[in-house]
Amino acid sequence: MAEETIKFGIIGLGHIGARHAHMIQTNPGSELVAVADIKNVEDLAMQNFQVPLYESVEEMLMQHSNIQVVCIATPNGYHCQHAIQALSMGCHVVVEKPMALSVDDCDAIIQEAQKRNKRIFCVMQNRFSPPSQWIKSIIDDKILGEIFQVQVVCYWNRDHRYYKKGHWHGTEDLDGGVLFTQFSHFIDMAYWLLGPLAINYSEFSNFNHQHLTEFDDSGQVLFSFGERGKGSLSFSSSLYNQNFESSITIIAEKGTVKLGGQYMNDVVYCDINNYEMPTLRASSPPNDYGQYKGSAANHHFVINEVVNNMNHNSPCITTPEDGRSVVEIIENIHLLKK
């Protein structure tokens, strides 16, 4: 039986939306049908995609009832609204990170999907990186034994080149803060590898973004996991000029490992009892947005997973419950901040 070509629409054609569009058009199992964005065609990269542009979600979906999946790539604060709109009109949704800016909004999306019998695909593309897949496998296979302590470090640059006057970046209601917009991928990595995180302490600072954002740029977090595991998260977007490091160090009963580099995409240390480190596939480069860079360019894995799930009901690496859990962790960090 021939596989069905999955037809996609996109809401929001900024940097991430354009990446979704490119991945959809280069995947042999998918087709980009249309895009919705409030910006004028002159302000968007529409010439790269050659599909109709609409000002509203409703108009796009009414004109193209063959759209099966809608990618939500709008500002964070609109994810819930746009996901529910697409679901209510009969489409499955791919929701960019973060799933939403509150647990309540995540629950509203999940409830609408259940009501309509539709699927939610959450984007946490760092899970597809070869080092991420490797470290997940050695934890699941108990090769490390009990995990005692974990340190997560996220040190990036986001300055005036990113936070521009009149843009949604830097606003409390649409951006939500650096844990949602910059570092949710790495919080997701800790959750994916360790399970539920209990937040014990958090402290925030604003070193050099007082005139750029409505929120703090840096912080320290302490958390617990498992029966007696302890962890810390140190994060900042205040670094000079460029991103420096995203890393996770795991100290365990049978060994110590560290994923590092700028985007947690390199194995920088591995010392495990009676274990030989395998050769891994090369990691994808970071998403390059010109004056700044983001996490790994793994969106092609996301689109391929959606196509396979739609055609074969194959499992997905990230569930809606995972997306909700990451938002809940960030909410709890904010609730405890000093």
C-alpha positions as CSV (number, residue, x, y, z in Angstrom):
1,M,0.0,0.0,0.0
2,A,1.4,3.4,-1.1
3,E,2.2,5.8,1.7
4,E,0.0,9.0,1.8
5,T,1.7,12.3,1.2
6,I,1.0,14.3,4.4
7,K,-0.2,17.8,3.7
8,F,1.0,20.6,6.0
9,G,0.1,24.2,6.7
10,I,2.2,26.6,8.8
11,I,1.2,29.4,11.1
12,G,4.0,31.9,11.4
13,L,6.8,32.2,8.8
14,G,9.6,33.7,10.9
15,H,13.0,31.9,11.3
16,I,11.6,28.7,12.7
17,G,8.5,28.7,10.5
18,A,10.8,29.0,7.4
19,R,12.8,26.0,8.7
20,H,9.6,24.0,9.1
21,A,8.7,25.0,5.5
22,H,12.0,24.0,4.1
23,M,12.0,20.6,5.9
24,I,8.4,19.9,4.7
25,Q,9.3,20.7,1.1
26,T,12.4,18.5,1.1
27,N,10.7,15.5,2.7
28,P,9.4,13.2,0.0
29,G,6.5,12.2,2.2
30,S,5.1,15.7,2.9
31,E,3.7,18.6,1.0
32,L,3.5,22.3,2.1
33,V,0.1,23.6,1.1
34,A,-0.2,27.1,2.5
35,V,1.1,29.5,5.2
36,A,-0.7,32.0,7.5
37,D,1.1,35.0,8.8
38,I,0.0,38.6,9.7
39,K,3.1,40.1,7.9
40,N,3.1,41.2,4.3
41,V,4.4,38.9,1.7
42,E,7.3,41.4,1.1
43,D,8.4,40.9,4.7
44,L,8.5,37.1,4.5
45,A,10.6,34.6,2.6
46,M,7.6,33.5,0.5
47,Q,9.6,33.4,-2.7
48,N,11.4,30.3,-1.3
49,F,8.3,28.3,-1.0
50,Q,5.8,29.2,-3.7
51,V,2.6,28.5,-1.7
52,P,-0.4,30.8,-0.9
53,L,-0.1,33.2,2.1
54,Y,-3.2,34.0,4.3
55,E,-3.6,36.6,7.0
56,S,-5.6,34.3,9.3
57,V,-5.6,30.7,10.4
58,E,-9.3,30.4,9.6
59,E,-9.0,31.6,6.0
60,M,-6.0,29.3,5.3
61,L,-7.9,26.2,6.7
62,M,-11.2,27.1,5.0
63,Q,-9.5,27.5,1.7
64,H,-7.4,24.4,2.0
65,S,-9.5,21.7,3.7
66,N,-6.9,19.1,2.6
67,I,-4.4,20.3,5.2
68,Q,-3.9,17.5,7.7
69,V,-1.2,18.9,9.9
70,V,-0.5,22.5,11.0
71,C,2.9,23.6,12.3
72,I,2.6,26.3,15.0
73,A,5.7,28.5,14.7
74,T,4.3,31.8,16.1
75,P,5.5,33.6,19.2
76,N,5.4,31.5,22.4
77,G,2.4,33.3,23.9
78,Y,0.3,32.5,20.8
79,H,1.0,28.7,20.8
80,C,-2.1,27.8,22.8
81,Q,-4.5,30.0,20.8
82,H,-3.2,28.8,17.4
83,A,-3.0,25.2,18.3
84,I,-6.6,25.2,19.6
85,Q,-7.7,27.0,16.4
86,A,-6.1,24.4,14.2
87,L,-7.3,21.4,16.2
88,S,-10.9,22.8,16.3
89,M,-10.9,23.0,12.5
90,G,-9.9,19.3,12.2
91,C,-6.1,19.4,11.9
92,H,-3.3,17.7,13.8
93,V,-0.7,20.1,15.2
94,V,3.1,20.3,15.4
95,V,3.8,22.8,18.3
96,E,7.2,24.5,18.5
97,K,8.9,24.7,21.9
98,P,7.7,25.7,24.3
99,M,4.4,23.9,24.0
100,A,2.9,27.0,25.8
101,L,3.7,29.5,28.5
102,S,1.7,27.8,31.2
103,V,0.5,24.4,32.3
104,D,-3.1,25.5,32.0
105,D,-2.5,26.4,28.4
106,C,-0.8,23.0,27.8
107,D,-3.8,21.3,29.3
108,A,-6.2,23.3,27.1
109,I,-4.3,22.1,24.0
110,I,-4.3,18.5,25.2
111,Q,-8.0,18.6,26.0
112,E,-8.9,20.1,22.6
113,A,-6.9,17.4,20.8
114,Q,-8.6,14.6,22.8
115,K,-12.0,16.2,22.1
116,R,-11.3,16.2,18.4
117,N,-9.4,12.9,18.3
118,K,-6.3,14.7,16.9
119,R,-2.6,14.4,17.5
120,I,-0.1,16.8,19.0
121,F,3.5,16.7,18.0
122,C,5.9,18.7,20.3
123,V,9.2,19.9,18.9
124,M,12.2,19.0,21.1
125,Q,14.6,18.3,18.3
126,N,17.8,18.1,20.5
127,R,16.6,14.6,21.4
128,F,17.5,13.5,17.9
129,S,21.2,14.5,18.2
130,P,23.6,11.4,18.2
131,P,25.1,12.3,21.6
132,S,21.6,12.7,23.1
133,Q,20.6,9.3,21.7
134,W,23.8,7.8,23.0
135,I,23.5,9.1,26.6
136,K,19.8,8.2,26.7
137,S,20.7,4.6,25.8
138,I,23.4,4.2,28.4
139,I,21.1,5.5,31.1
140,D,18.2,3.4,30.0
141,D,20.4,0.3,29.8
142,K,21.7,1.0,33.4
143,I,25.3,1.2,32.2
144,L,26.0,4.1,34.4
145,G,24.2,2.6,37.4
146,E,22.7,4.9,39.9
147,I,23.0,8.6,39.0
148,F,24.2,10.7,41.9
149,Q,24.6,14.2,40.7
150,V,23.9,16.2,37.5
151,Q,25.0,19.7,36.4
152,V,23.3,21.5,33.5
153,V,25.0,24.7,32.2
154,C,23.5,27.0,29.6
155,Y,25.6,30.1,28.7
156,W,24.5,31.9,25.6
157,N,24.5,35.4,24.1
158,R,21.3,37.3,23.4
159,D,21.9,41.0,23.1
160,H,20.6,44.1,21.1
161,R,21.0,42.1,17.9
162,Y,18.3,39.7,19.1
163,Y,16.1,41.9,21.3
164,K,14.9,44.7,19.0
165,K,12.4,47.4,19.9
166,G,8.8,46.5,18.9
167,H,9.6,42.8,18.5
168,W,8.0,40.0,20.6
169,H,11.4,38.8,21.8
170,G,11.9,40.1,25.3
171,T,8.3,40.5,26.2
172,E,6.8,38.7,29.2
173,D,3.5,37.8,27.5
174,L,4.8,36.5,24.2
175,D,8.4,35.5,24.9
176,G,8.1,34.3,28.5
177,G,11.9,34.4,29.3
178,V,15.1,32.7,28.6
179,L,14.1,29.4,30.1
180,F,11.2,29.1,27.7
181,T,12.8,30.6,24.6
182,Q,16.5,29.7,24.8
183,F,16.9,27.0,27.3
184,S,13.8,24.8,27.3
185,H,15.6,22.3,25.0
186,F,18.2,21.7,27.7
187,I,15.7,21.5,30.5
188,D,13.9,18.9,28.4
189,M,17.2,17.0,28.1
190,A,17.4,16.8,31.9
191,Y,13.8,15.7,32.2
192,W,14.2,13.1,29.3
193,L,17.3,11.6,30.9
194,L,16.4,11.8,34.6
195,G,12.6,11.8,34.8
196,P,10.5,14.2,36.8
197,L,12.5,17.1,38.4
198,A,11.6,18.5,41.8
199,I,12.6,22.1,42.0
200,N,14.2,23.0,45.4
201,Y,15.6,26.5,44.9
202,S,15.9,29.1,42.2
203,E,17.5,32.5,42.1
204,F,17.4,35.0,39.1
205,S,19.5,38.0,38.1
206,N,19.4,40.6,35.4
207,F,23.0,41.6,34.5
208,N,22.8,43.4,31.2
209,H,19.2,43.3,29.8
210,Q,17.5,45.9,31.9
211,H,16.7,48.0,28.8
212,L,16.2,45.1,26.4
213,T,13.8,42.7,28.1
214,E,10.9,42.5,30.6
215,F,12.6,39.5,32.4
216,D,15.9,38.4,34.0
217,D,18.7,37.1,31.9
218,S,20.4,34.6,34.4
219,G,19.8,32.2,37.2
220,Q,20.8,29.3,39.4
221,V,18.5,26.3,40.1
222,L,18.8,23.3,42.4
223,F,16.6,20.2,41.8
224,S,16.2,16.6,42.9
225,F,15.4,13.5,40.9
226,G,14.9,9.8,41.5
227,E,15.3,8.5,45.0
228,R,18.3,10.6,46.0
229,G,19.7,12.3,42.9
230,K,20.7,16.0,43.1
231,G,21.2,18.5,40.3
232,S,21.9,22.1,39.4
233,L,21.1,24.3,36.5
234,S,23.2,27.5,35.8
235,F,21.9,29.6,32.9
236,S,22.6,33.0,31.4
237,S,22.0,34.9,28.1
238,S,24.3,37.7,29.2
239,L,27.5,36.5,27.6
240,Y,29.5,38.8,25.5
241,N,29.2,38.5,21.7
242,Q,28.4,34.8,21.2
243,N,27.1,31.5,22.7
244,F,29.6,29.7,24.8
245,E,28.3,26.4,26.3
246,S,25.3,24.1,26.7
247,S,26.3,21.1,28.7
248,I,25.2,18.3,31.0
249,T,27.6,16.5,33.3
250,I,26.4,13.2,34.9
251,I,28.2,11.7,37.9
252,A,27.0,8.2,38.5
253,E,27.8,4.9,40.3
254,K,29.8,3.4,37.4
255,G,31.1,6.4,35.6
256,T,31.1,10.0,34.6
257,V,30.0,11.5,31.3
258,K,29.6,15.0,29.9
259,L,27.9,16.3,26.8
260,G,29.1,19.8,25.9
261,G,30.0,22.2,23.2
262,Q,27.9,25.3,22.4
263,Y,24.7,23.2,21.9
264,M,25.1,20.1,24.0
265,N,26.1,18.3,20.8
266,D,29.5,16.8,21.6
267,V,30.6,14.1,24.0
268,V,33.4,15.8,25.8
269,Y,34.1,13.3,28.6
270,C,33.3,9.6,29.0
271,D,34.8,7.4,31.7
272,I,32.6,4.4,32.4
273,N,33.7,1.1,34.1
274,N,34.4,-1.6,31.4
275,Y,32.9,0.5,28.6
276,E,34.3,1.4,25.3
277,M,32.9,4.6,23.8
278,P,31.3,3.9,20.3
279,T,31.8,6.1,17.3
280,L,28.8,8.3,16.8
281,R,27.3,9.9,13.8
282,A,28.2,13.6,13.3
283,S,25.8,16.0,15.0
284,S,23.8,18.5,12.9
285,P,25.1,22.1,13.0
286,P,23.2,24.7,15.0
287,N,20.3,26.7,13.4
288,D,22.0,29.8,12.0
289,Y,19.9,33.0,12.0
290,G,22.7,35.4,10.9
291,Q,23.5,37.5,13.9
292,Y,22.8,34.7,16.4
293,K,22.5,30.9,16.5
294,G,20.1,28.4,18.1
295,S,19.9,24.7,18.9
296,A,20.7,21.8,16.6
297,A,19.2,21.9,13.1
298,N,17.3,18.7,13.6
299,H,13.8,19.7,12.3
300,H,14.1,17.3,9.4
301,F,13.8,14.5,12.0
302,V,10.7,16.1,13.5
303,I,8.9,16.3,10.1
304,N,9.9,12.8,9.2
305,E,8.6,11.5,12.5
306,V,5.3,13.2,11.9
307,V,5.0,11.7,8.5
308,N,5.8,8.2,9.8
309,N,3.4,8.6,12.7
310,M,0.6,9.7,10.4
311,N,1.2,6.8,7.9
312,H,2.1,4.0,10.3
313,N,1.1,5.2,13.8
314,S,4.8,4.8,14.8
315,P,5.8,6.2,18.2
316,C,7.2,9.7,18.6
317,I,10.2,10.6,20.6
318,T,8.3,13.5,22.3
319,T,4.8,13.3,23.6
320,P,2.4,16.1,24.5
321,E,2.8,15.1,28.2
322,D,6.6,15.7,27.8
323,G,5.9,19.1,26.4
324,R,3.6,19.9,29.3
325,S,6.2,18.5,31.8
326,V,8.9,20.9,30.6
327,V,6.5,23.9,30.9
328,E,5.6,22.7,34.4
329,I,9.3,22.5,35.4
330,I,9.9,26.1,34.1
331,E,6.8,27.3,35.9
332,N,8.0,25.8,39.2
333,I,11.4,27.4,38.7
334,H,9.7,30.8,38.3
335,L,7.5,30.2,41.3
336,L,10.4,29.6,43.6
337,K,12.7,32.4,42.3
338,K,14.3,34.8,44.8
